[in-house]
Amino acid sequence: MTDIVIDWVAHLALASPTKTATIDLASGRRQNYAEMHDRVGRIAHFLRNAGVEKGDRVGLIALNSSDVLDIIFAPWRIGAVHLALNFRLTPPELAFILGDADPKLVIADQVFSELVEALQGQTPGVRWVETDGLGGETEFESAISELDSVEKIVPMVPADQAMLMYSSGTTGRPKGVVLTHGNIIAAVINEAINFEADRNTVSYAVMPLFHIGAMMGFSVPAMFFGGTAVIERAFEPEAMLNAITSKELGVTHFLGLPAIYGALAMLPDWKTADFSRIIIAAGGAEPMPEPLLKAWYEHGVPIVEVYGMTEVCGLACSLLREDIPEKIGSAGKAAMFIDMKIMKSEVEEAAPGEQGEIWMRGSNVTPGYWQRPEANEEAFVGDWLRSGDIGRKDEEGYIYIDDRIKDMYISGGEYVYPAEVENVLYMLPQIAEVAVVGLPDPKWGEIGCAVVVLKEGEQLDLETMLEHCSGHLARYKHPGRLEIQTELPRNATGKVLKYKIRENLE
């Protein structure tokens, strides 16, 4: 790989100026690479005028649109960092992230005006700029329309930071994952190899682009290959089915959750839909049920399962199309720029078929967490990143994901860390002890269950608990079930045994 950072959009504006770069389905806007290069440059000029300098963070709170890609690439042109913000979080959650990341400026979709108003009082040092993601008349569009385009990228090296993405921590506080330009290039090349992506790629994004999964599967990579990124505002089953089977759009690559694939398969038109143009249909964020995988395979669409995390810029390993159906249930082999091993302990590697923790190292692995030396010390052993996930590797090198060491669970594709939820529930005066665990759910994959020991003489119901959570936690983090018990199971040292709780509840 190169020892300098290349401006992908500028290169493609020179190499393929009239090639369609992005298609925004909500607004109907299309832009070719020459137009994208100009727009990215004008946004970069706006950021520079706002005082953004090399290394500064530029935040974005927005629904999906082609603007998201423009606003990812614009800070890079002046050496700044894209700060992806989850609009599903509550004001206190986002206020903590903004205080930790200290962005110079945040661009916010006007549909989140109430959220922004709540945050402005808590983030006095942040400048806010309103947009609508649809090309309408806003402060943002008015400002960039009057500016010249910044044509050249500032000098950078692959080790320079490109993105900052927050994932919740087991202590209840989010951690900023640093991703460098080198991490992103390695991840993109991994995807080109595993997912057969090239300049003919037409990606389709329906999952929120503040997630590493949606961003890297496959919208940002399409901009590297010189392909086309089709962006959907939000998920609606019929609209998605029409888009991915549209002859005009010609979608070749997309990523979905099990819930998305399940919803599509329930549509009457699914059985007769033409999926012949699809090269890769990827399944990520949570394990895919085998009956669903087999149903799509029998319908002519092999879903390739992907394992990854924000810390590895999305992709660690995946199945290849030729692995299906023989290896359904596996997450495939390690990608080219990453090593993966299964560790029985901190010093002993597991034998084939034995379970252990998945460790990873490589060019696409984060150099560490933003301003969190204690988190880095806990997560890394030398240059190996401890995933916190339990897996095993067979004799052929195929990896199987079995469980999670950490108590995190995945609800509707969103990661939920019980410690964060427990910290909020402990604010309730009725609660003496609480443990939150994830339980299987047919709709969301998993839901949280709060197992509570009440103080003497107190009462608590689910409605009261959820009302309390609504002011502190994003909705997807709310427990869907409440169980009142007299005590929590513990081991000899007093540690709560969450596996025992799950066994008793399932």
Sequence and secondary structure as in RCSB ss.txt:
>XXXX:A:sequence
MTDIVIDWVAHLALASPTKTATIDLASGRRQNYAEMHDRVGRIAHFLRNAGVEKGDRVGLIALNSSDVLDIIFAP
WRIGAVHLALNFRLTPPELAFILGDADPKLVIADQVFSELVEALQGQTPGVRWVETDGLGGETEFESAISELDSV
EKIVPMVPADQAMLMYSSGTTGRPKGVVLTHGNIIAAVINEAINFEADRNTVSYAVMPLFHIGAMMGFSVPAMFF
GGTAVIERAFEPEAMLNAITSKELGVTHFLGLPAIYGALAMLPDWKTADFSRIIIAAGGAEPMPEPLLKAWYEHG
VPIVEVYGMTEVCGLACSLLREDIPEKIGSAGKAAMFIDMKIMKSEVEEAAPGEQGEIWMRGSNVTPGYWQRPEA
NEEAFVGDWLRSGDIGRKDEEGYIYIDDRIKDMYISGGEYVYPAEVENVLYMLPQIAEVAVVGLPDPKWGEIGCA
VVVLKEGEQLDLETMLEHCSGHLARYKHPGRLEIQTELPRNATGKVLKYKIRENLE
>XXXX:A:secstr
  SS   HHHHHHHHSTTSEEEEETTT  EEEHHHHHHHHHHHHHHHHHTT  TT EEEEE  S HHHHHHHHHH
HHTT EEEE  TTS HHHHHHHHHHH  SEEEEEGGGHHHHHHHHTT TT EEEEE SSS S HHHHHHHTS   
 S     TTSEEEEEEE  TTSS EEEEEEHHHHHHHHHHHHHHTT  TT EEEE S TTSHHHIIIIIHHHHHH
T EEEE SS  HHHHHHHHT TTT   EEEE HHHHHHHHTSGGGGG   TT SEEEE SS   HHHHHHHHHTT
  EEEEE  GGGTT SEE  GGGTTTTTT   EE TTEEEEEESSSS B  TT  EEEEEEETTS SEETT HHH
HHHHEETTEEEEEEEEEE TTS EEEEEESS  EEETTEEE HHHHHHHHTTSTTEEEEEEEEEEETTTEEEEEE
EEEE TT    HHHHHHHHHTTS GGGS SEEEE S   B TT  B HHHHHHHH 
